[in-house]
Amino acid sequence: MAGLDMGGGTLAVIAWSSNTYGEAVARTMGLITFSISNLAFSFATKDERHSMFSLDVLGDRPFDEAPSEVVLAGAPAGAA
């Protein structure tokens, strides 16, 4: 079910933005939408017994560093 939500949201963003901004920007917006939804999904499914809004999420250092590394790795590609 989560995959349908992520995919449907991504396709909706692409469909909306392709008419407004053009095909290249629409695909970029779709990629960003899918990436952010995957990031939210990873936080939501990290621990089935604790909420993603608790401070326990901050206790896992490698898990906390991975999203920031992904964002930093994608920043030069988006800037070009």
PDB file of N, CA, C and O in Angstrom, chain B, residues numbered from 101:
ATOM      1  N   MET B 101       0.810  -1.184   0.000  1.00  0.00           N
ATOM      2  CA  MET B 101       0.000   0.000   0.000  1.00  0.00           C
ATOM      3  C   MET B 101       0.865   1.265   0.000  1.00  0.00           C
ATOM      4  O   MET B 101       0.543   2.252  -0.662  1.00  0.00           O
ATOM      5  N   ALA B 102       1.951   1.217   0.743  1.00  0.00           N
ATOM      6  CA  ALA B 102       2.828   2.384   0.794  1.00  0.00           C
ATOM      7  C   ALA B 102       3.451   2.652  -0.576  1.00  0.00           C
ATOM      8  O   ALA B 102       3.634   3.807  -0.960  1.00  0.00           O
ATOM      9  N   GLY B 103       3.774   1.596  -1.307  1.00  0.00           N
ATOM     10  CA  GLY B 103       4.347   1.758  -2.638  1.00  0.00           C
ATOM     11  C   GLY B 103       3.380   2.417  -3.608  1.00  0.00           C
ATOM     12  O   GLY B 103       3.782   3.221  -4.449  1.00  0.00           O
ATOM     13  N   LEU B 104       2.103   2.073  -3.487  1.00  0.00           N
ATOM     14  CA  LEU B 104       1.092   2.716  -4.328  1.00  0.00           C
ATOM     15  C   LEU B 104       0.974   4.201  -4.007  1.00  0.00           C
ATOM     16  O   LEU B 104       0.824   5.030  -4.905  1.00  0.00           O
ATOM     17  N   ASP B 105       1.044   4.526  -2.726  1.00  0.00           N
ATOM     18  CA  ASP B 105       0.987   5.937  -2.339  1.00  0.00           C
ATOM     19  C   ASP B 105       2.196   6.703  -2.865  1.00  0.00           C
ATOM     20  O   ASP B 105       2.057   7.802  -3.402  1.00  0.00           O
ATOM     21  N   MET B 106       3.379   6.119  -2.711  1.00  0.00           N
ATOM     22  CA  MET B 106       4.592   6.795  -3.186  1.00  0.00           C
ATOM     23  C   MET B 106       4.581   6.947  -4.706  1.00  0.00           C
ATOM     24  O   MET B 106       4.888   8.017  -5.233  1.00  0.00           O
ATOM     25  N   GLY B 107       4.229   5.881  -5.396  1.00  0.00           N
ATOM     26  CA  GLY B 107       4.196   5.928  -6.851  1.00  0.00           C
ATOM     27  C   GLY B 107       3.104   6.839  -7.381  1.00  0.00           C
ATOM     28  O   GLY B 107       3.326   7.597  -8.325  1.00  0.00           O
ATOM     29  N   GLY B 108       1.923   6.766  -6.778  1.00  0.00           N
ATOM     30  CA  GLY B 108       0.823   7.623  -7.207  1.00  0.00           C
ATOM     31  C   GLY B 108       1.114   9.094  -6.968  1.00  0.00           C
ATOM     32  O   GLY B 108       0.802   9.940  -7.807  1.00  0.00           O
ATOM     33  N   GLY B 109       1.714   9.400  -5.816  1.00  0.00           N
ATOM     34  CA  GLY B 109       2.080  10.786  -5.537  1.00  0.00           C
ATOM     35  C   GLY B 109       3.130  11.303  -6.497  1.00  0.00           C
ATOM     36  O   GLY B 109       3.076  12.449  -6.942  1.00  0.00           O
ATOM     37  N   THR B 110       4.093  10.437  -6.812  1.00  0.00           N
ATOM     38  CA  THR B 110       5.143  10.817  -7.754  1.00  0.00           C
ATOM     39  C   THR B 110       4.566  11.083  -9.136  1.00  0.00           C
ATOM     40  O   THR B 110       4.902  12.084  -9.769  1.00  0.00           O
ATOM     41  N   LEU B 111       3.709  10.201  -9.601  1.00  0.00           N
ATOM     42  CA  LEU B 111       3.098  10.393 -10.921  1.00  0.00           C
ATOM     43  C   LEU B 111       2.189  11.622 -10.960  1.00  0.00           C
ATOM     44  O   LEU B 111       2.108  12.307 -11.979  1.00  0.00           O
ATOM     45  N   ALA B 112       1.507  11.897  -9.846  1.00  0.00           N
ATOM     46  CA  ALA B 112       0.662  13.088  -9.794  1.00  0.00           C
ATOM     47  C   ALA B 112       1.505  14.354  -9.883  1.00  0.00           C
ATOM     48  O   ALA B 112       1.126  15.302 -10.570  1.00  0.00           O
ATOM     49  N   VAL B 113       2.638  14.378  -9.199  1.00  0.00           N
ATOM     50  CA  VAL B 113       3.521  15.548  -9.258  1.00  0.00           C
ATOM     51  C   VAL B 113       4.079  15.721 -10.674  1.00  0.00           C
ATOM     52  O   VAL B 113       4.157  16.839 -11.182  1.00  0.00           O
ATOM     53  N   ILE B 114       4.462  14.617 -11.301  1.00  0.00           N
ATOM     54  CA  ILE B 114       4.992  14.698 -12.665  1.00  0.00           C
ATOM     55  C   ILE B 114       3.916  15.200 -13.634  1.00  0.00           C
ATOM     56  O   ILE B 114       4.185  16.046 -14.486  1.00  0.00           O
ATOM     57  N   ALA B 115       2.704  14.676 -13.495  1.00  0.00           N
ATOM     58  CA  ALA B 115       1.619  15.101 -14.395  1.00  0.00           C
ATOM     59  C   ALA B 115       1.291  16.577 -14.209  1.00  0.00           C
ATOM     60  O   ALA B 115       1.071  17.293 -15.186  1.00  0.00           O
ATOM     61  N   TRP B 116       1.257  17.030 -12.966  1.00  0.00           N
ATOM     62  CA  TRP B 116       0.940  18.435 -12.708  1.00  0.00           C
ATOM     63  C   TRP B 116       2.046  19.360 -13.213  1.00  0.00           C
ATOM     64  O   TRP B 116       1.775  20.373 -13.858  1.00  0.00           O
ATOM     65  N   SER B 117       3.294  18.998 -12.913  1.00  0.00           N
ATOM     66  CA  SER B 117       4.391  19.920 -13.227  1.00  0.00           C
ATOM     67  C   SER B 117       4.827  19.876 -14.689  1.00  0.00           C
ATOM     68  O   SER B 117       5.474  20.812 -15.159  1.00  0.00           O
ATOM     69  N   SER B 118       4.490  18.816 -15.420  1.00  0.00           N
ATOM     70  CA  SER B 118       4.907  18.767 -16.822  1.00  0.00           C
ATOM     71  C   SER B 118       4.203  19.837 -17.659  1.00  0.00           C
ATOM     72  O   SER B 118       4.800  20.391 -18.582  1.00  0.00           O
ATOM     73  N   ASN B 119       2.952  20.129 -17.347  1.00  0.00           N
ATOM     74  CA  ASN B 119       2.244  21.184 -18.068  1.00  0.00           C
ATOM     75  C   ASN B 119       2.703  22.570 -17.654  1.00  0.00           C
ATOM     76  O   ASN B 119       2.685  23.505 -18.455  1.00  0.00           O
ATOM     77  N   THR B 120       3.113  22.699 -16.398  1.00  0.00           N
ATOM     78  CA  THR B 120       3.469  24.013 -15.866  1.00  0.00           C
ATOM     79  C   THR B 120       4.925  24.376 -16.120  1.00  0.00           C
ATOM     80  O   THR B 120       5.224  25.506 -16.507  1.00  0.00           O
ATOM     81  N   TYR B 121       5.836  23.420 -15.905  1.00  0.00           N
ATOM     82  CA  TYR B 121       7.268  23.733 -15.930  1.00  0.00           C
ATOM     83  C   TYR B 121       8.049  23.056 -17.049  1.00  0.00           C
ATOM     84  O   TYR B 121       9.193  23.435 -17.299  1.00  0.00           O
ATOM     85  N   GLY B 122       7.485  22.084 -17.718  1.00  0.00           N
ATOM     86  CA  GLY B 122       8.209  21.367 -18.761  1.00  0.00           C
ATOM     87  C   GLY B 122       8.633  19.989 -18.297  1.00  0.00           C
ATOM     88  O   GLY B 122       8.598  19.675 -17.107  1.00  0.00           O
ATOM     89  N   GLU B 123       9.034  19.176 -19.254  1.00  0.00           N
ATOM     90  CA  GLU B 123       9.318  17.765 -18.990  1.00  0.00           C
ATOM     91  C   GLU B 123      10.524  17.546 -18.085  1.00  0.00           C
ATOM     92  O   GLU B 123      10.465  16.705 -17.188  1.00  0.00           O
ATOM     93  N   ALA B 124      11.605  18.272 -18.295  1.00  0.00           N
ATOM     94  CA  ALA B 124      12.819  18.065 -17.504  1.00  0.00           C
ATOM     95  C   ALA B 124      12.593  18.417 -16.035  1.00  0.00           C
ATOM     96  O   ALA B 124      13.007  17.677 -15.142  1.00  0.00           O
ATOM     97  N   VAL B 125      11.939  19.540 -15.792  1.00  0.00           N
ATOM     98  CA  VAL B 125      11.656  19.943 -14.417  1.00  0.00           C
ATOM     99  C   VAL B 125      10.655  18.985 -13.778  1.00  0.00           C
ATOM    100  O   VAL B 125      10.758  18.684 -12.589  1.00  0.00           O
ATOM    101  N   ALA B 126       9.698  18.510 -14.553  1.00  0.00           N
ATOM    102  CA  ALA B 126       8.701  17.578 -14.031  1.00  0.00           C
ATOM    103  C   ALA B 126       9.350  16.277 -13.575  1.00  0.00           C
ATOM    104  O   ALA B 126       8.995  15.748 -12.521  1.00  0.00           O
ATOM    105  N   ARG B 127      10.279  15.764 -14.337  1.00  0.00           N
ATOM    106  CA  ARG B 127      10.964  14.530 -13.947  1.00  0.00           C
ATOM    107  C   ARG B 127      11.831  14.738 -12.718  1.00  0.00           C
ATOM    108  O   ARG B 127      11.932  13.854 -11.866  1.00  0.00           O
ATOM    109  N   THR B 128      12.455  15.900 -12.624  1.00  0.00           N
ATOM    110  CA  THR B 128      13.255  16.211 -11.443  1.00  0.00           C
ATOM    111  C   THR B 128      12.364  16.318 -10.211  1.00  0.00           C
ATOM    112  O   THR B 128      12.705  15.803  -9.146  1.00  0.00           O
ATOM    113  N   MET B 129      11.240  16.975 -10.354  1.00  0.00           N
ATOM    114  CA  MET B 129      10.308  17.085  -9.226  1.00  0.00           C
ATOM    115  C   MET B 129       9.763  15.713  -8.825  1.00  0.00           C
ATOM    116  O   MET B 129       9.557  15.451  -7.640  1.00  0.00           O
ATOM    117  N   GLY B 130       9.532  14.844  -9.800  1.00  0.00           N
ATOM    118  CA  GLY B 130       9.089  13.495  -9.499  1.00  0.00           C
ATOM    119  C   GLY B 130      10.142  12.699  -8.747  1.00  0.00           C
ATOM    120  O   GLY B 130       9.822  11.964  -7.813  1.00  0.00           O
ATOM    121  N   LEU B 131      11.394  12.845  -9.152  1.00  0.00           N
ATOM    122  CA  LEU B 131      12.481  12.149  -8.462  1.00  0.00           C
ATOM    123  C   LEU B 131      12.606  12.632  -7.025  1.00  0.00           C
ATOM    124  O   LEU B 131      12.786  11.823  -6.114  1.00  0.00           O
ATOM    125  N   ILE B 132      12.516  13.924  -6.814  1.00  0.00           N
ATOM    126  CA  ILE B 132      12.612  14.477  -5.463  1.00  0.00           C
ATOM    127  C   ILE B 132      11.428  14.017  -4.614  1.00  0.00           C
ATOM    128  O   ILE B 132      11.603  13.679  -3.443  1.00  0.00           O
ATOM    129  N   THR B 133      10.228  14.002  -5.190  1.00  0.00           N
ATOM    130  CA  THR B 133       9.049  13.538  -4.470  1.00  0.00           C
ATOM    131  C   THR B 133       9.199  12.090  -4.053  1.00  0.00           C
ATOM    132  O   THR B 133       8.888  11.736  -2.916  1.00  0.00           O
ATOM    133  N   PHE B 134       9.673  11.250  -4.959  1.00  0.00           N
ATOM    134  CA  PHE B 134       9.855   9.834  -4.640  1.00  0.00           C
ATOM    135  C   PHE B 134      10.949   9.647  -3.586  1.00  0.00           C
ATOM    136  O   PHE B 134      10.817   8.792  -2.710  1.00  0.00           O
ATOM    137  N   SER B 135      12.012  10.425  -3.657  1.00  0.00           N
ATOM    138  CA  SER B 135      13.095  10.321  -2.687  1.00  0.00           C
ATOM    139  C   SER B 135      12.644  10.731  -1.293  1.00  0.00           C
ATOM    140  O   SER B 135      12.968  10.063  -0.311  1.00  0.00           O
ATOM    141  N   ILE B 136      11.904  11.816  -1.205  1.00  0.00           N
ATOM    142  CA  ILE B 136      11.424  12.271   0.102  1.00  0.00           C
ATOM    143  C   ILE B 136      10.428  11.281   0.694  1.00  0.00           C
ATOM    144  O   ILE B 136      10.429  11.048   1.903  1.00  0.00           O
ATOM    145  N   SER B 137       9.583  10.700  -0.145  1.00  0.00           N
ATOM    146  CA  SER B 137       8.629   9.719   0.375  1.00  0.00           C
ATOM    147  C   SER B 137       9.342   8.447   0.825  1.00  0.00           C
ATOM    148  O   SER B 137       8.925   7.827   1.803  1.00  0.00           O
ATOM    149  N   ASN B 138      10.404   8.046   0.137  1.00  0.00           N
ATOM    150  CA  ASN B 138      11.187   6.904   0.607  1.00  0.00           C
ATOM    151  C   ASN B 138      11.891   7.204   1.917  1.00  0.00           C
ATOM    152  O   ASN B 138      11.997   6.329   2.776  1.00  0.00           O
ATOM    153  N   LEU B 139      12.368   8.416   2.081  1.00  0.00           N
ATOM    154  CA  LEU B 139      13.001   8.817   3.329  1.00  0.00           C
ATOM    155  C   LEU B 139      11.995   8.786   4.477  1.00  0.00           C
ATOM    156  O   LEU B 139      12.305   8.285   5.557  1.00  0.00           O
ATOM    157  N   ALA B 140      10.810   9.311   4.255  1.00  0.00           N
ATOM    158  CA  ALA B 140       9.765   9.274   5.279  1.00  0.00           C
ATOM    159  C   ALA B 140       9.370   7.832   5.602  1.00  0.00           C
ATOM    160  O   ALA B 140       9.132   7.496   6.762  1.00  0.00           O
ATOM    161  N   PHE B 141       9.303   6.988   4.583  1.00  0.00           N
ATOM    162  CA  PHE B 141       8.967   5.581   4.796  1.00  0.00           C
ATOM    163  C   PHE B 141      10.043   4.880   5.628  1.00  0.00           C
ATOM    164  O   PHE B 141       9.718   4.052   6.479  1.00  0.00           O
ATOM    165  N   SER B 142      11.308   5.196   5.395  1.00  0.00           N
ATOM    166  CA  SER B 142      12.374   4.559   6.170  1.00  0.00           C
ATOM    167  C   SER B 142      12.308   4.969   7.636  1.00  0.00           C
ATOM    168  O   SER B 142      12.556   4.143   8.515  1.00  0.00           O
ATOM    169  N   PHE B 143      11.979   6.225   7.915  1.00  0.00           N
ATOM    170  CA  PHE B 143      11.824   6.643   9.308  1.00  0.00           C
ATOM    171  C   PHE B 143      10.599   5.999   9.941  1.00  0.00           C
ATOM    172  O   PHE B 143      10.636   5.627  11.114  1.00  0.00           O
ATOM    173  N   ALA B 144       9.523   5.863   9.189  1.00  0.00           N
ATOM    174  CA  ALA B 144       8.293   5.295   9.725  1.00  0.00           C
ATOM    175  C   ALA B 144       8.423   3.811  10.028  1.00  0.00           C
ATOM    176  O   ALA B 144       7.786   3.312  10.956  1.00  0.00           O
ATOM    177  N   THR B 145       9.230   3.107   9.268  1.00  0.00           N
ATOM    178  CA  THR B 145       9.360   1.660   9.455  1.00  0.00           C
ATOM    179  C   THR B 145      10.631   1.264  10.183  1.00  0.00           C
ATOM    180  O   THR B 145      10.966   0.080  10.226  1.00  0.00           O
ATOM    181  N   LYS B 146      11.346   2.216  10.752  1.00  0.00           N
ATOM    182  CA  LYS B 146      12.595   1.918  11.449  1.00  0.00           C
ATOM    183  C   LYS B 146      12.344   0.991  12.636  1.00  0.00           C
ATOM    184  O   LYS B 146      13.073   0.017  12.825  1.00  0.00           O
ATOM    185  N   ASP B 147      11.339   1.281  13.420  1.00  0.00           N
ATOM    186  CA  ASP B 147      11.031   0.481  14.594  1.00  0.00           C
ATOM    187  C   ASP B 147       9.522   0.382  14.717  1.00  0.00           C
ATOM    188  O   ASP B 147       8.833   1.396  14.829  1.00  0.00           O
ATOM    189  N   GLU B 148       9.011  -0.837  14.697  1.00  0.00           N
ATOM    190  CA  GLU B 148       7.559  -1.005  14.724  1.00  0.00           C
ATOM    191  C   GLU B 148       6.959  -0.748  16.098  1.00  0.00           C
ATOM    192  O   GLU B 148       5.741  -0.619  16.225  1.00  0.00           O
ATOM    193  N   ARG B 149       7.795  -0.671  17.129  1.00  0.00           N
ATOM    194  CA  ARG B 149       7.277  -0.467  18.483  1.00  0.00           C
ATOM    195  C   ARG B 149       7.364   0.986  18.953  1.00  0.00           C
ATOM    196  O   ARG B 149       6.729   1.346  19.944  1.00  0.00           O
ATOM    197  N   HIS B 150       8.124   1.812  18.272  1.00  0.00           N
ATOM    198  CA  HIS B 150       8.288   3.196  18.685  1.00  0.00           C
ATOM    199  C   HIS B 150       7.860   4.130  17.553  1.00  0.00           C
ATOM    200  O   HIS B 150       7.988   3.805  16.373  1.00  0.00           O
ATOM    201  N   SER B 151       7.357   5.278  17.937  1.00  0.00           N
ATOM    202  CA  SER B 151       6.938   6.270  16.963  1.00  0.00           C
ATOM    203  C   SER B 151       8.148   6.935  16.319  1.00  0.00           C
ATOM    204  O   SER B 151       9.205   7.058  16.937  1.00  0.00           O
ATOM    205  N   MET B 152       7.983   7.358  15.085  1.00  0.00           N
ATOM    206  CA  MET B 152       9.073   8.067  14.422  1.00  0.00           C
ATOM    207  C   MET B 152       9.255   9.470  14.990  1.00  0.00           C
ATOM    208  O   MET B 152      10.248  10.137  14.697  1.00  0.00           O
ATOM    209  N   PHE B 153       8.304   9.917  15.799  1.00  0.00           N
ATOM    210  CA  PHE B 153       8.382  11.246  16.392  1.00  0.00           C
ATOM    211  C   PHE B 153       8.994  11.223  17.791  1.00  0.00           C
ATOM    212  O   PHE B 153       9.081  12.265  18.440  1.00  0.00           O
ATOM    213  N   SER B 154       9.421  10.049  18.265  1.00  0.00           N
ATOM    214  CA  SER B 154      10.069   9.980  19.565  1.00  0.00           C
ATOM    215  C   SER B 154      11.563  10.280  19.417  1.00  0.00           C
ATOM    216  O   SER B 154      12.093  10.288  18.306  1.00  0.00           O
ATOM    217  N   LEU B 155      12.221  10.522  20.522  1.00  0.00           N
ATOM    218  CA  LEU B 155      13.645  10.823  20.493  1.00  0.00           C
ATOM    219  C   LEU B 155      14.501   9.578  20.275  1.00  0.00           C
ATOM    220  O   LEU B 155      15.713   9.691  20.094  1.00  0.00           O
ATOM    221  N   ASP B 156      13.890   8.397  20.290  1.00  0.00           N
ATOM    222  CA  ASP B 156      14.640   7.166  20.042  1.00  0.00           C
ATOM    223  C   ASP B 156      15.193   7.112  18.626  1.00  0.00           C
ATOM    224  O   ASP B 156      16.172   6.412  18.365  1.00  0.00           O
ATOM    225  N   VAL B 157      14.579   7.835  17.727  1.00  0.00           N
ATOM    226  CA  VAL B 157      15.042   7.859  16.345  1.00  0.00           C
ATOM    227  C   VAL B 157      16.448   8.452  16.262  1.00  0.00           C
ATOM    228  O   VAL B 157      17.248   8.049  15.418  1.00  0.00           O
ATOM    229  N   LEU B 158      16.740   9.396  17.128  1.00  0.00           N
ATOM    230  CA  LEU B 158      18.037  10.064  17.105  1.00  0.00           C
ATOM    231  C   LEU B 158      19.153   9.237  17.736  1.00  0.00           C
ATOM    232  O   LEU B 158      20.313   9.648  17.701  1.00  0.00           O
ATOM    233  N   GLY B 159      18.826   8.081  18.310  1.00  0.00           N
ATOM    234  CA  GLY B 159      19.833   7.265  18.975  1.00  0.00           C
ATOM    235  C   GLY B 159      20.651   6.400  18.034  1.00  0.00           C
ATOM    236  O   GLY B 159      21.695   5.889  18.440  1.00  0.00           O
ATOM    237  N   ASP B 160      20.230   6.219  16.824  1.00  0.00           N
ATOM    238  CA  ASP B 160      20.923   5.370  15.856  1.00  0.00           C
ATOM    239  C   ASP B 160      21.726   6.252  14.904  1.00  0.00           C
ATOM    240  O   ASP B 160      21.195   6.752  13.913  1.00  0.00           O
ATOM    241  N   ARG B 161      23.006   6.438  15.210  1.00  0.00           N
ATOM    242  CA  ARG B 161      23.832   7.387  14.464  1.00  0.00           C
ATOM    243  C   ARG B 161      23.973   7.036  12.976  1.00  0.00           C
ATOM    244  O   ARG B 161      23.806   7.929  12.145  1.00  0.00           O
ATOM    245  N   PRO B 162      24.272   5.780  12.593  1.00  0.00           N
ATOM    246  CA  PRO B 162      24.375   5.494  11.147  1.00  0.00           C
ATOM    247  C   PRO B 162      23.070   5.746  10.404  1.00  0.00           C
ATOM    248  O   PRO B 162      23.084   6.199   9.259  1.00  0.00           O
ATOM    249  N   PHE B 163      21.945   5.458  11.046  1.00  0.00           N
ATOM    250  CA  PHE B 163      20.658   5.693  10.400  1.00  0.00           C
ATOM    251  C   PHE B 163      20.395   7.182  10.249  1.00  0.00           C
ATOM    252  O   PHE B 163      19.775   7.609   9.274  1.00  0.00           O
ATOM    253  N   ASP B 164      20.863   7.978  11.208  1.00  0.00           N
ATOM    254  CA  ASP B 164      20.676   9.424  11.129  1.00  0.00           C
ATOM    255  C   ASP B 164      21.606  10.064  10.105  1.00  0.00           C
ATOM    256  O   ASP B 164      21.242  11.067   9.491  1.00  0.00           O
ATOM    257  N   GLU B 165      22.783   9.510   9.911  1.00  0.00           N
ATOM    258  CA  GLU B 165      23.739  10.087   8.972  1.00  0.00           C
ATOM    259  C   GLU B 165      23.422   9.744   7.515  1.00  0.00           C
ATOM    260  O   GLU B 165      23.755  10.518   6.617  1.00  0.00           O
ATOM    261  N   ALA B 166      22.797   8.618   7.272  1.00  0.00           N
ATOM    262  CA  ALA B 166      22.540   8.172   5.901  1.00  0.00           C
ATOM    263  C   ALA B 166      21.686   9.155   5.096  1.00  0.00           C
ATOM    264  O   ALA B 166      22.045   9.453   3.956  1.00  0.00           O
ATOM    265  N   PRO B 167      20.572   9.674   5.630  1.00  0.00           N
ATOM    266  CA  PRO B 167      19.791  10.629   4.825  1.00  0.00           C
ATOM    267  C   PRO B 167      20.559  11.904   4.491  1.00  0.00           C
ATOM    268  O   PRO B 167      20.439  12.427   3.384  1.00  0.00           O
ATOM    269  N   SER B 168      21.341  12.402   5.434  1.00  0.00           N
ATOM    270  CA  SER B 168      22.092  13.625   5.138  1.00  0.00           C
ATOM    271  C   SER B 168      23.171  13.368   4.098  1.00  0.00           C
ATOM    272  O   SER B 168      23.471  14.248   3.292  1.00  0.00           O
ATOM    273  N   GLU B 169      23.755  12.184   4.104  1.00  0.00           N
ATOM    274  CA  GLU B 169      24.749  11.847   3.078  1.00  0.00           C
ATOM    275  C   GLU B 169      24.106  11.749   1.701  1.00  0.00           C
ATOM    276  O   GLU B 169      24.703  12.150   0.702  1.00  0.00           O
ATOM    277  N   VAL B 170      22.904  11.222   1.647  1.00  0.00           N
ATOM    278  CA  VAL B 170      22.189  11.120   0.375  1.00  0.00           C
ATOM    279  C   VAL B 170      21.866  12.514  -0.156  1.00  0.00           C
ATOM    280  O   VAL B 170      22.016  12.778  -1.349  1.00  0.00           O
ATOM    281  N   VAL B 171      21.424  13.397   0.725  1.00  0.00           N
ATOM    282  CA  VAL B 171      21.098  14.768   0.310  1.00  0.00           C
ATOM    283  C   VAL B 171      22.354  15.485  -0.176  1.00  0.00           C
ATOM    284  O   VAL B 171      22.321  16.166  -1.201  1.00  0.00           O
ATOM    285  N   LEU B 172      23.450  15.339   0.544  1.00  0.00           N
ATOM    286  CA  LEU B 172      24.683  15.987   0.152  1.00  0.00           C
ATOM    287  C   LEU B 172      25.233  15.426  -1.157  1.00  0.00           C
ATOM    288  O   LEU B 172      25.817  16.163  -1.951  1.00  0.00           O
ATOM    289  N   ALA B 173      25.049  14.130  -1.386  1.00  0.00           N
ATOM    290  CA  ALA B 173      25.518  13.527  -2.632  1.00  0.00           C
ATOM    291  C   ALA B 173      24.698  14.001  -3.818  1.00  0.00           C
ATOM    292  O   ALA B 173      25.224  14.112  -4.926  1.00  0.00           O
ATOM    293  N   GLY B 174      23.422  14.281  -3.606  1.00  0.00           N
ATOM    294  CA  GLY B 174      22.567  14.730  -4.694  1.00  0.00           C
ATOM    295  C   GLY B 174      22.620  16.219  -4.935  1.00  0.00           C
ATOM    296  O   GLY B 174      22.152  16.688  -5.972  1.00  0.00           O
ATOM    297  N   ALA B 175      23.178  16.978  -4.006  1.00  0.00           N
ATOM    298  CA  ALA B 175      23.213  18.441  -4.142  1.00  0.00           C
ATOM    299  C   ALA B 175      24.018  18.908  -5.366  1.00  0.00           C
ATOM    300  O   ALA B 175      23.541  19.786  -6.084  1.00  0.00           O
ATOM    301  N   PRO B 176      25.203  18.370  -5.636  1.00  0.00           N
ATOM    302  CA  PRO B 176      25.920  18.828  -6.828  1.00  0.00           C
ATOM    303  C   PRO B 176      25.188  18.517  -8.127  1.00  0.00           C
ATOM    304  O   PRO B 176      25.288  19.279  -9.089  1.00  0.00           O
ATOM    305  N   ALA B 177      24.452  17.407  -8.169  1.00  0.00           N
ATOM    306  CA  ALA B 177      23.721  17.058  -9.389  1.00  0.00           C
ATOM    307  C   ALA B 177      22.573  18.024  -9.625  1.00  0.00           C
ATOM    308  O   ALA B 177      22.279  18.378 -10.767  1.00  0.00           O
ATOM    309  N   GLY B 178      21.917  18.456  -8.536  1.00  0.00           N
ATOM    310  CA  GLY B 178      20.811  19.382  -8.683  1.00  0.00           C
ATOM    311  C   GLY B 178      21.264  20.800  -8.997  1.00  0.00           C
ATOM    312  O   GLY B 178      20.516  21.586  -9.580  1.00  0.00           O
ATOM    313  N   ALA B 179      22.489  21.122  -8.609  1.00  0.00           N
ATOM    314  CA  ALA B 179      22.996  22.480  -8.817  1.00  0.00           C
ATOM    315  C   ALA B 179      23.452  22.708 -10.263  1.00  0.00           C
ATOM    316  O   ALA B 179      23.556  23.847 -10.718  1.00  0.00           O
ATOM    317  N   ALA B 180      23.720  21.619 -10.972  1.00  0.00           N
ATOM    318  CA  ALA B 180      24.259  21.759 -12.337  1.00  0.00           C
ATOM    319  C   ALA B 180      23.222  22.094 -13.362  1.00  0.00           C
ATOM    320  O   ALA B 180      23.544  22.237 -14.541  1.00  0.00           O
TER     321      ALA B 180
END
